[in-house]
Amino acid sequence: MPSATPLRQPAAATHGRIQNSGFRAHPLLRNPHLQTMLPALLRPRPPLDLRRERLELDDGDFVDLAWAGTEQTGAPTAVLVHGLTGGFESKYLRGLALQLIDLGWRICALQLRGGGESPNRLARCYHHGDSADLRHLWHLLRRREPEGIVATVGWSLGGNVVLKALGEEGDQAPVDFAAAASVPFSLYECAERLRHGVARIYQSHLLGALRRMIRHKASRVDLSAIDLDAVLSAPDFFTFDDGFTAPLNGFADAHDYYARAACGPYLQAIRRPTLIVHAQDDPMMVREIIPRAEALSPFVTLQLSTHGGHVGFVEAGPRGRPRMWLERHFAEYLQRQRVEHEGASRAVA
């Protein structure tokens, strides 16, 4: 049986499912800000040996890949896509990679265009709607191993990119199943949320990282098409995206970018088993953006939890030690899908 075909068509279903994720927050870490900040600031970076590959693109630019785990031909491959200002060093990405490697998976981490230490060659950088490079990678992996299992996981911005790419590919998606967490389904509301209250701390942190990236890029790449001083002094994401993201990526302005880059309108077009995990207390978003079941494809399951923060989901492990529930949950989901897929392939053969 060829890979990258739907394993099951949901019988008579017209939309996706929304269910409780089963996540129980650590009793001392129910606050959404603690859930968000503890894994990012206090968690040691999981050690992971990476094999780097530079993937040249048709437009003269490149993206970097990092491979880990088995090099055995035919092993299942998990493509991991980081969030805004993330990359190969992201702790959540490394944590999931280690769990999957223990289960015999091969890891292919995609560092989105302009992420990481090396600026990309073109003026443009990655953004929430930048799904073309991921789709290119999917098709490349499918050509390399036509019968191999390919799964994809994305977090935050990376989750938006994954879901948008799945919807764009539809029935032709060259992946077998996917997962995403803490996804900004509607970008305008998220940008507005980050302008107010405690959420401004996250906005300041993210914009600071983006400014550093742009300064580094400007020392090597011609950015004369934008007002660099205005971008570097942008007080919020609306101003930043108006001055940087939109003009360098073909959008009229920030509002046009938010409308066209958000994954929400693409969820109904997804045709591969997909799990989305989202916390209702995510401090970077508002509850109103969480889609209803009618907005989801029959192939999509949205799991919600009361607590969890943004890419947090810290539970109590043995002796009450904090443990990263989301990574274990995703690893278990991908492994179940793998077993089901392999069983279906043997039955057909």
C-alpha positions as CSV (number, residue, x, y, z in Angstrom):
1,M,0.0,0.0,0.0
2,P,1.5,3.4,-1.0
3,S,2.2,5.7,1.9
4,A,0.6,9.1,2.4
5,T,-2.9,7.9,1.7
6,P,-5.8,8.3,4.2
7,L,-5.9,5.2,6.4
8,R,-9.6,5.6,7.1
9,Q,-12.4,7.8,5.9
10,P,-14.5,8.9,8.9
11,A,-17.8,7.2,8.4
12,A,-20.6,9.7,7.7
13,A,-18.6,12.4,9.5
14,T,-18.9,16.0,8.2
15,H,-16.6,17.7,10.7
16,G,-13.9,17.0,13.3
17,R,-14.0,16.1,17.0
18,I,-13.4,18.2,20.1
19,Q,-12.5,16.4,23.2
20,N,-10.8,16.8,26.6
21,S,-7.1,16.2,26.3
22,G,-6.8,14.5,29.7
23,F,-4.0,16.8,30.7
24,R,-3.7,17.5,34.4
25,A,-1.5,20.4,35.3
26,H,1.1,20.1,38.1
27,P,-0.8,21.2,41.2
28,L,1.8,23.9,41.9
29,L,1.9,25.1,38.3
30,R,-1.7,25.7,37.3
31,N,-1.0,29.4,36.6
32,P,-0.8,29.8,32.8
33,H,2.3,32.0,33.0
34,L,4.1,29.4,35.2
35,Q,3.1,26.7,32.7
36,T,4.5,28.8,29.8
37,M,7.7,30.1,31.4
38,L,9.0,27.2,33.5
39,P,9.7,24.9,30.5
40,A,11.3,27.8,28.5
41,L,13.4,29.3,31.3
42,L,14.2,26.7,33.9
43,R,14.2,23.4,32.0
44,P,17.7,22.2,31.0
45,R,18.1,21.9,27.2
46,P,17.7,18.2,26.3
47,P,21.0,16.8,24.7
48,L,20.5,15.8,21.1
49,D,23.1,14.8,18.5
50,L,22.2,16.4,15.2
51,R,23.4,15.8,11.6
52,R,23.0,19.0,9.6
53,E,21.8,19.3,6.0
54,R,21.4,22.5,4.0
55,L,18.5,22.2,1.6
56,E,18.9,24.5,-1.4
57,L,15.6,26.0,-2.8
58,D,14.5,26.8,-6.3
59,D,14.5,30.6,-5.6
60,G,18.2,30.6,-4.6
61,D,17.6,30.6,-0.9
62,F,17.9,27.7,1.6
63,V,16.5,26.1,4.7
64,D,18.5,24.1,7.2
65,L,17.6,20.6,8.3
66,A,18.8,18.6,11.3
67,W,18.6,14.9,11.4
68,A,18.7,12.7,14.5
69,G,18.0,9.1,15.4
70,T,18.3,6.0,13.1
71,E,19.7,6.3,9.6
72,Q,18.0,3.0,8.6
73,T,16.2,3.1,5.3
74,G,12.5,2.7,5.8
75,A,12.3,4.0,9.3
76,P,9.4,6.4,10.0
77,T,10.3,10.0,9.7
78,A,9.0,12.8,12.0
79,V,9.3,16.3,10.6
80,L,9.5,18.8,13.5
81,V,8.7,22.5,13.0
82,H,9.6,25.1,15.6
83,G,7.7,28.2,16.8
84,L,8.5,31.9,16.4
85,T,12.1,32.6,17.3
86,G,12.7,28.9,17.8
87,G,15.0,26.4,16.0
88,F,17.1,23.4,16.5
89,E,17.8,24.4,20.1
90,S,14.2,24.6,21.1
91,K,13.7,22.5,24.2
92,Y,10.2,21.2,23.2
93,L,11.5,20.1,19.8
94,R,14.5,18.3,21.3
95,G,12.3,16.7,24.1
96,L,9.9,15.2,21.6
97,A,12.8,14.1,19.3
98,L,14.4,12.1,22.1
99,Q,11.1,10.3,22.9
100,L,10.6,9.4,19.3
101,I,14.1,8.3,18.8
102,D,13.6,5.8,21.7
103,L,10.7,4.4,19.7
104,G,12.8,3.9,16.5
105,W,11.9,7.1,14.7
106,R,14.1,9.2,12.4
107,I,13.9,12.9,13.2
108,C,14.1,15.7,10.5
109,A,13.9,19.1,12.2
110,L,13.1,22.0,9.8
111,Q,14.6,25.3,10.6
112,L,12.4,27.8,8.9
113,R,13.9,30.2,6.4
114,G,15.9,32.8,8.3
115,G,15.8,30.9,11.6
116,G,19.0,29.9,13.4
117,E,22.4,31.4,13.3
118,S,22.8,31.8,9.6
119,P,20.6,34.5,7.9
120,N,18.9,33.3,4.7
121,R,20.1,34.9,1.5
122,L,16.9,36.7,0.5
123,A,15.4,39.6,2.2
124,R,12.3,37.7,3.2
125,C,12.1,35.6,6.4
126,Y,9.7,32.9,7.6
127,H,6.3,33.9,8.9
128,H,3.1,32.2,10.1
129,G,1.8,31.5,6.6
130,D,5.2,30.4,5.1
131,S,4.1,26.9,4.3
132,A,5.8,26.4,0.9
133,D,9.1,25.3,2.2
134,L,7.5,22.7,4.5
135,R,5.5,21.4,1.5
136,H,8.7,21.3,-0.6
137,L,10.4,19.2,2.1
138,W,7.4,16.8,2.4
139,H,7.5,16.1,-1.3
140,L,11.3,15.7,-1.2
141,L,11.0,13.1,1.6
142,R,8.3,11.3,-0.3
143,R,10.4,11.0,-3.4
144,R,13.4,9.8,-1.4
145,E,11.4,7.0,0.2
146,P,8.0,6.5,-1.5
147,E,6.8,3.9,0.9
148,G,8.1,5.4,4.1
149,I,6.0,6.8,6.9
150,V,6.2,10.6,7.2
151,A,4.6,12.5,10.1
152,T,4.8,16.1,11.1
153,V,4.6,18.0,14.4
154,G,4.5,21.8,14.8
155,W,4.3,24.1,17.8
156,S,2.8,27.6,17.9
157,L,3.8,29.4,14.6
158,G,5.1,26.0,13.4
159,G,1.8,24.4,14.2
160,N,0.0,27.1,12.1
161,V,2.4,26.4,9.2
162,V,1.8,22.6,9.5
163,L,-2.0,22.9,9.5
164,K,-2.1,25.5,6.7
165,A,0.2,23.3,4.6
166,L,-2.0,20.2,5.3
167,G,-5.1,22.2,4.2
168,E,-3.3,23.5,1.1
169,E,-2.2,19.9,0.1
170,G,-5.6,18.4,0.8
171,D,-5.9,14.9,-0.6
172,Q,-2.5,15.1,-2.1
173,A,-0.6,15.7,1.1
174,P,2.6,13.6,1.0
175,V,2.4,12.9,4.8
176,D,0.6,10.3,6.7
177,F,-0.5,12.0,10.0
178,A,0.4,15.1,12.0
179,A,0.1,16.9,15.3
180,A,0.2,20.6,16.4
181,A,0.1,22.4,19.7
182,S,-0.7,25.9,20.9
183,V,-1.8,27.1,17.4
184,P,-2.8,30.7,16.8
185,F,-5.8,29.8,14.6
186,S,-6.6,33.5,14.0
187,L,-3.7,35.9,14.0
188,Y,-5.3,39.3,14.4
189,E,-6.8,38.4,17.8
190,C,-3.5,37.0,19.0
191,A,-1.6,40.1,18.0
192,E,-4.2,42.2,19.8
193,R,-4.0,40.1,22.9
194,L,-0.2,40.6,23.0
195,R,-0.6,44.3,23.2
196,H,-2.4,44.2,26.6
197,G,-1.7,43.3,30.2
198,V,0.8,40.6,31.2
199,A,0.8,39.4,27.6
200,R,3.0,42.4,26.7
201,I,5.9,40.6,28.4
202,Y,5.7,37.8,25.8
203,Q,5.4,40.4,23.0
204,S,8.5,42.2,24.3
205,H,10.5,39.0,24.5
206,L,9.5,37.8,21.0
207,L,10.1,41.2,19.4
208,G,13.5,41.5,21.1
209,A,14.5,38.1,19.6
210,L,13.2,39.2,16.2
211,R,15.1,42.5,16.4
212,R,18.3,40.6,17.1
213,M,17.7,38.4,14.1
214,I,17.0,41.3,11.8
215,R,20.1,43.2,12.9
216,H,22.2,40.2,12.2
217,K,20.5,39.7,8.9
218,A,20.9,43.4,7.9
219,S,24.7,43.0,8.3
220,R,24.7,40.5,5.4
221,V,21.6,41.0,3.4
222,D,20.2,44.1,1.6
223,L,17.1,45.2,3.5
224,S,16.8,48.6,1.8
225,A,13.2,47.7,0.8
226,I,12.0,48.4,4.3
227,D,12.4,51.2,6.9
228,L,14.8,49.3,9.1
229,D,14.8,51.9,11.9
230,A,11.0,51.9,12.1
231,V,11.0,48.1,12.2
232,L,13.6,47.9,14.9
233,S,11.7,50.3,17.1
234,A,8.2,48.7,16.5
235,P,6.3,48.8,19.8
236,D,4.0,45.9,18.9
237,F,3.4,43.1,16.3
238,F,1.0,45.2,14.3
239,T,3.7,47.8,13.6
240,F,6.4,45.2,13.1
241,D,4.3,43.1,10.7
242,D,3.2,46.3,8.8
243,G,6.8,47.4,8.3
244,F,8.6,44.0,7.9
245,T,6.6,40.9,7.5
246,A,4.0,42.2,5.1
247,P,6.1,44.2,2.6
248,L,8.8,41.5,2.3
249,N,6.3,38.7,1.7
250,G,3.8,40.1,-0.7
251,F,1.1,41.2,1.8
252,A,-0.6,44.6,1.6
253,D,-0.3,45.3,5.3
254,A,-0.4,43.5,8.7
255,H,-4.2,43.0,8.5
256,D,-3.8,41.3,5.0
257,Y,-1.0,39.2,6.4
258,Y,-3.1,38.1,9.4
259,A,-6.1,37.2,7.3
260,R,-4.2,35.2,4.6
261,A,-1.6,33.5,6.8
262,A,-3.8,32.1,9.6
263,C,-4.5,28.3,9.5
264,G,-8.1,28.6,10.6
265,P,-9.7,28.7,7.1
266,Y,-7.6,25.6,6.1
267,L,-8.7,23.3,8.8
268,Q,-11.7,21.9,7.0
269,A,-9.5,20.9,4.0
270,I,-7.2,18.6,6.0
271,R,-7.2,15.0,4.7
272,R,-4.7,13.3,7.0
273,P,-5.3,12.2,10.6
274,T,-4.3,15.3,12.7
275,L,-4.2,15.9,16.4
276,I,-4.3,19.5,17.8
277,V,-3.7,20.2,21.5
278,H,-4.6,23.5,22.9
279,A,-4.9,25.1,26.4
280,Q,-7.8,27.3,27.1
281,D,-5.7,29.5,29.3
282,D,-3.0,30.1,26.7
283,P,-1.7,33.6,27.8
284,M,-0.8,34.6,24.2
285,M,-4.3,33.9,22.8
286,V,-8.0,34.4,23.5
287,R,-10.5,31.6,23.8
288,E,-12.6,33.1,21.0
289,I,-10.1,31.9,18.4
290,I,-10.6,28.2,19.3
291,P,-12.4,26.6,16.3
292,R,-15.7,24.8,16.7
293,A,-16.1,21.2,15.5
294,E,-17.9,22.5,12.3
295,A,-14.7,24.3,11.3
296,L,-12.6,21.1,11.5
297,S,-12.1,18.4,8.9
298,P,-13.4,14.9,9.8
299,F,-9.7,13.9,10.0
300,V,-9.0,16.5,12.7
301,T,-9.2,15.9,16.5
302,L,-8.9,19.0,18.7
303,Q,-8.0,18.3,22.3
304,L,-8.6,21.0,24.8
305,S,-7.4,21.4,28.4
306,T,-8.3,24.0,31.1
307,H,-4.7,24.6,31.9
308,G,-1.4,24.3,30.0
309,G,-0.3,27.7,29.0
310,H,1.5,28.2,25.7
311,V,3.6,25.1,24.7
312,G,3.7,24.3,28.4
313,F,1.6,21.3,29.6
314,V,3.7,20.6,32.7
315,E,2.3,17.7,34.8
316,A,3.5,16.1,38.0
317,G,5.8,13.1,37.4
318,P,7.2,10.7,40.0
319,R,7.7,12.3,43.4
320,G,5.9,15.4,42.1
321,R,8.8,16.4,39.7
322,P,7.6,18.5,36.7
323,R,7.3,16.4,33.6
324,M,6.6,17.5,30.0
325,W,3.2,15.9,29.3
326,L,2.9,17.3,25.7
327,E,6.0,15.5,24.4
328,R,4.9,12.2,25.8
329,H,1.4,12.7,24.5
330,F,2.6,13.5,21.0
331,A,5.1,10.6,21.0
332,E,2.3,8.2,22.0
333,Y,0.0,9.6,19.3
334,L,2.5,9.3,16.5
335,Q,3.5,5.8,17.6
336,R,-0.2,4.7,17.6
337,Q,-0.7,6.1,14.2
338,R,2.5,4.4,13.0
339,V,1.3,1.0,14.3
340,E,-2.1,1.4,12.7
341,H,-0.6,2.5,9.4
342,E,1.9,-0.4,9.3
343,G,-1.0,-2.8,10.2
344,A,-3.1,-1.5,7.3
345,S,-0.2,-1.8,4.9
346,R,0.4,-5.4,5.8
347,A,-3.3,-6.2,5.5
348,V,-3.4,-4.7,2.0
349,A,-0.2,-6.5,1.0
